[in-house]
Amino acid sequence: MSLKSRSGPLSYIGIFVLLSIYFLPSGAQGSDVGNCLLCHKYPGLSRVDENAEMRLLYVNEEIFNKSVHAKVKCEGCHTDITKIPHEPVKPVNCLAVCHIIEPAEEQKFSHKSVEKFLADSVHGTKDQNGIEKPFPEDMPTCKDCHDNPMFRPLAFVKKVRPGVAEDALGRCRVCHKKEEFIYRFYNHITTRLHKSRSPLNIAESCGRCHDDPELVKRHNLSTMAGGSYGQTFHGKAANLLDESVPDCLDCHVPKGQSVHQMHGNDDLRATTHPENRGQICGSTDCHPGASPQFANYQVHPEFNKEQEPVTYWFTTFFIVLTGGTLLPLMGILFLDLLRRLFPNASFKRRN
Amino acid sequence: MKKYPLIINKDGKKHFYRLSLDLRIQHIILAVTVIVLVLTGMPLKFSDTTWAPYLYAIFGGSDMAPVIHRISGVFMGSMFIYHVISIVSQIITKKILPLKKEGKMTVGEVTRVLLRLPMIPNLKDGKDIIGLLKYLLYFTNVRPEGDEFTWKEKFDYWAPFWGMFIIGFSGIVLWNKVIATQILPGEILNLCLIAHSDEALLAALFLFIWHWYNVHFSTSVFPMGTVFLTGYLSEELMVEEHYYYYVKVMTKEGLEDEIKPPHGGGHNPTTCGEPKIVPPDNPSDTATESPNNTTQQGGISL
């Protein structure tokens, strides 16, 4: 009796706990083993740092769990945190060896291999001879271009569309029993099969530096790249959220290589080097059959008399034509309205 | 070809022949294609604005809108070619061949005939512009007495004519850029893009502000001019805009007695004296007196 009286409430609590665990959001089963969200789940969590800038410290668990880094423990990136509550943290080093196991080699994962590609690229701080470039502090580091992107899964069923294909997941479930793994693996693979960012997002990302007048001037660049890209059909379609148009990376990254392996126009390895430029546009996916002179199309046109006189004067002609046509006509139209509104007004004094 | 009476009477009011059915159909094709081309093209020109993606999405976004744009362009281009062939053939048959028959086929004579075609700008247009400015600035109360086609109509004709040529050529190059750059340098695509989009903006502003104001929104015709549908212009508007031609037509039709005074009350050129006060239309009189058997051949009168 007494046993029964004790086990009754316990069994209810046990069922409640089990149900709670079952219905917990997926993130709760994720990587927050350090219980960091105990504090960081509160939307108002913030502080003013040493530079008098407001730092938002809130982590939206739901969004974070849909990001590509959801499986990485907080301490995997924030390696200097060893206790809670913690001191102000150092900036994350993206090249650190993190606490996730890379499945192919079963080693701890790291982005460190990117370092040598980036160092050898146009964005490296040293040139090919190992001499430091002017203003090396302007060169981008990981977080200047990358944030923590969300998965953008694709469904390949009868046609390709954004999202998860339940049909495909059904095939996964035959062998893989862990639902969370199936979803994450599917998301990882299909996100990687296309771009994790839209062309507009890429152009805006590059434009953060390449549209900065000071940086452009300091590095003697010939164009405000993001802005001039926006003047082309590609850029305009990107503005209208078309994902099929080429963005910066499609032309500037050599086929089969990483975005970290871009080179300057004067580097023979660069796709945009005058000797290679002709092959960019004529690729199978873009304009098959295009002649090399097709690529002489100015992808980064500048309205500049010295730099591009033909384009400058051609554009000026149309500006003058438009103004010269419309302004006099608008003047007549305005006078016509006045004449109709005040038909009896006159400059002649009546006696 | 269908014959059109120069003056018809409807509900006791005179209406004057302006446009043949052929030209009205051409105009409607032009109007519809221009509107569709502007709606599918401008979101691309102003792609960085907030409204552009929504307008583009209405036409099917970047999958469908370019297709609609090109189909409209083909219709407009075909109409333009048809129009040019039609006009040139009419000029040859009605103006050049008669000269040949008369044995006057000289360069000077042909030039003189061509310059006298009604849609060709002439000295009177210059005088009419000055006259209109005087009227609009209250220096006179009399509007210029316009001929069959006023300078505004000639402007409305030749501006889209030039525009269609520029926009059409650049559009074809941009559409067939891979083929075009087999011959032309790649930079031509930049120039075509500038010409296509800037000229289109000029055309759109010109048509939707200037042309629409003159033919629809002006207080004389508001809310809508109907000549593009019926082919006939009311007597009031003929008097206001085409008085010189109005008097010619009325005289030709033997209706001198019914000629109304010019807009604003000026001198009647037929009487060369005091302004003639014409009583209000009497529907029964005008209906019986109007010689409806007088006709004009369809198409732009040459």
HADDOCK unambig.tbl for C-alpha pairs under 7 A between the chains (distance, minus, plus):
assign (segid A and resid 236 and name CA) (segid B and resid 44 and name CA) 5.77 0.50 0.50
assign (segid A and resid 236 and name CA) (segid B and resid 47 and name CA) 5.38 0.50 0.50
assign (segid A and resid 237 and name CA) (segid B and resid 44 and name CA) 6.89 0.50 0.50
assign (segid A and resid 239 and name CA) (segid B and resid 47 and name CA) 5.60 0.50 0.50
assign (segid A and resid 239 and name CA) (segid B and resid 48 and name CA) 5.84 0.50 0.50
assign (segid A and resid 240 and name CA) (segid B and resid 47 and name CA) 6.05 0.50 0.50
assign (segid A and resid 240 and name CA) (segid B and resid 53 and name CA) 5.12 0.50 0.50
assign (segid A and resid 242 and name CA) (segid B and resid 62 and name CA) 6.48 0.50 0.50
assign (segid A and resid 289 and name CA) (segid B and resid 178 and name CA) 6.92 0.50 0.50
assign (segid A and resid 290 and name CA) (segid B and resid 178 and name CA) 5.08 0.50 0.50
assign (segid A and resid 291 and name CA) (segid B and resid 181 and name CA) 6.77 0.50 0.50
assign (segid A and resid 291 and name CA) (segid B and resid 182 and name CA) 5.89 0.50 0.50
assign (segid A and resid 293 and name CA) (segid B and resid 181 and name CA) 6.54 0.50 0.50
assign (segid A and resid 293 and name CA) (segid B and resid 185 and name CA) 5.78 0.50 0.50
assign (segid A and resid 293 and name CA) (segid B and resid 186 and name CA) 5.31 0.50 0.50
assign (segid A and resid 294 and name CA) (segid B and resid 178 and name CA) 6.92 0.50 0.50
assign (segid A and resid 294 and name CA) (segid B and resid 181 and name CA) 5.40 0.50 0.50
assign (segid A and resid 294 and name CA) (segid B and resid 185 and name CA) 6.87 0.50 0.50
assign (segid A and resid 294 and name CA) (segid B and resid 186 and name CA) 4.50 0.50 0.50
assign (segid A and resid 295 and name CA) (segid B and resid 186 and name CA) 6.15 0.50 0.50
assign (segid A and resid 296 and name CA) (segid B and resid 185 and name CA) 6.96 0.50 0.50
assign (segid A and resid 296 and name CA) (segid B and resid 186 and name CA) 4.50 0.50 0.50
assign (segid A and resid 296 and name CA) (segid B and resid 187 and name CA) 5.85 0.50 0.50
assign (segid A and resid 297 and name CA) (segid B and resid 186 and name CA) 4.31 0.50 0.50
assign (segid A and resid 297 and name CA) (segid B and resid 187 and name CA) 4.66 0.50 0.50
assign (segid A and resid 297 and name CA) (segid B and resid 189 and name CA) 6.22 0.50 0.50
assign (segid A and resid 297 and name CA) (segid B and resid 190 and name CA) 6.41 0.50 0.50
assign (segid A and resid 298 and name CA) (segid B and resid 187 and name CA) 6.28 0.50 0.50
assign (segid A and resid 298 and name CA) (segid B and resid 190 and name CA) 6.55 0.50 0.50
assign (segid A and resid 311 and name CA) (segid B and resid 191 and name CA) 6.76 0.50 0.50
assign (segid A and resid 315 and name CA) (segid B and resid 194 and name CA) 6.58 0.50 0.50
assign (segid A and resid 318 and name CA) (segid B and resid 198 and name CA) 6.36 0.50 0.50
assign (segid A and resid 322 and name CA) (segid B and resid 202 and name CA) 5.54 0.50 0.50
assign (segid A and resid 326 and name CA) (segid B and resid 206 and name CA) 6.73 0.50 0.50
assign (segid A and resid 329 and name CA) (segid B and resid 210 and name CA) 6.99 0.50 0.50
assign (segid A and resid 335 and name CA) (segid B and resid 136 and name CA) 5.78 0.50 0.50
assign (segid A and resid 336 and name CA) (segid B and resid 136 and name CA) 5.99 0.50 0.50
assign (segid A and resid 339 and name CA) (segid B and resid 136 and name CA) 5.75 0.50 0.50
assign (segid A and resid 346 and name CA) (segid B and resid 138 and name CA) 5.30 0.50 0.50
assign (segid A and resid 347 and name CA) (segid B and resid 138 and name CA) 6.37 0.50 0.50
assign (segid A and resid 347 and name CA) (segid B and resid 139 and name CA) 6.85 0.50 0.50
